[in-house]
Amino acid sequence: MTLVAVSKTRPAALVAEALAAGQRDFGENYVQEALEKIEALAGRGATWHFIGHLQGNKAKDVARHFDWVHGVDRERIAELLSRGRPAGLPPLQVCVQVNISQEATKSGVAPGETLALARCVAALPGLALRGVMGMASPSGDDAAQRAEFGVLRGEFEALKAAGLDVDTLSMGMTHDFPAALSQGATMLRIGTAIFGERRIEEKTP
Ligand SMILES: *Cc1c(COP(=O)(O)O)cnc(C)c1O
C-alpha cells in the first residue's frame, strides 16, 4: 500500500517536514504551484504524482517534472505526455482515470472505455501503464462509496484479465479511504487527514 500525501496548496516547507519524517510520495493538482515545490525540493528523494485534471498545454511540463500521472482520461493527453517525456528519464507512471461516480463534472473515461485507453497508454514509449484511478461521489455514504470503488476494482481486474501488466488501484481520499481499502485500494491519496483543512481556496484548475 502506498500513501500519497496530497500537498496541493501547502507550502514547500511543510512538504520538507513530511520528507524529513519519511514520507516519499506527494500529490499535486496545479502545475505551476507544483513546479515551484518540485524545484525547491529537488534532490531530496520525493516522488511526485500529478493527480489533477490535465490540460494539453501543461502536458509537457508535467511530463518533464513529475514521476506519476493519475488523471489520464483521453488519448490525446496520453500522446502529449509520452512525446514530452525526456529520453533520459524512466517512463512516466500512468493511471487511467475512470469516472466511477458518473457525475458530468468529473473527468475520466466511462467504465466501458477503460481497456481501450489502457491499451493506448501501454503502447506509448514514454509511458508505463500502472493501473486505474477514480473518485467516489462526495455525497455518498459508506455503502455508496464501496459500490463505486467496486466498479473501479472491476475495471482493474478486467485489465489484468486482458493481459495488461497493472498493479495500481489508486482510490480513497480523506473522507472515503476506509471504503477504498475495503475494495482493495493499493494507493491512497490523502491530503486533509495529513496536513489539516486546506485554508487556501482551491482554484479551479
Ligand atoms: C485534493 C485531492 C485529494 C485529497 O483530498 P483530501 O480530501 O484532502 O484527502 C485526492 N485526490 C484528488 C484527485 C484530489 O484532487
The ligand as an SDF file (V2000), in Angstrom:
LIG
                    3D

 15 15  0  0  0  0  0  0  0  0999 V2000
   -7.4380   17.0410   -3.3040 C   0  0  0  0  0  0  0  0  0  0  0  0
   -7.4490   15.6460   -3.8140 C   0  0  0  0  0  0  0  0  0  0  0  0
   -7.2180   14.5510   -2.9630 C   0  0  0  0  0  0  0  0  0  0  0  0
   -7.0670   14.6830   -1.4520 C   0  0  0  0  0  0  0  0  0  0  0  0
   -8.2530   15.0960   -0.8680 O   0  0  0  0  0  0  0  0  0  0  0  0
   -8.4340   15.1430    0.7400 P   0  0  0  0  0  0  0  0  0  0  0  0
   -9.9120   15.1690    0.9140 O   0  0  0  0  0  0  0  0  0  0  0  0
   -7.7830   16.3870    1.2200 O   0  0  0  0  0  0  0  0  0  0  0  0
   -7.8140   13.9110    1.3100 O   0  0  0  0  0  0  0  0  0  0  0  0
   -7.1540   13.2870   -3.5270 C   0  0  0  0  0  0  0  0  0  0  0  0
   -7.3090   13.0990   -4.8490 N   0  0  0  0  0  0  0  0  0  0  0  0
   -7.5370   14.1130   -5.7010 C   0  0  0  0  0  0  0  0  0  0  0  0
   -7.7010   13.8360   -7.1530 C   0  0  0  0  0  0  0  0  0  0  0  0
   -7.6230   15.4120   -5.2110 C   0  0  0  0  0  0  0  0  0  0  0  0
   -7.8740   16.4210   -6.0610 O   0  0  0  0  0  0  0  0  0  0  0  0
  1  2  1  0
  2  3  1  0
  2 14  2  0
  3  4  1  0
  3 10  2  0
  4  5  1  0
  5  6  1  0
  6  7  2  0
  6  8  1  0
  6  9  1  0
 10 11  1  0
 11 12  2  0
 12 13  1  0
 12 14  1  0
 14 15  1  0
M  END
$$$$
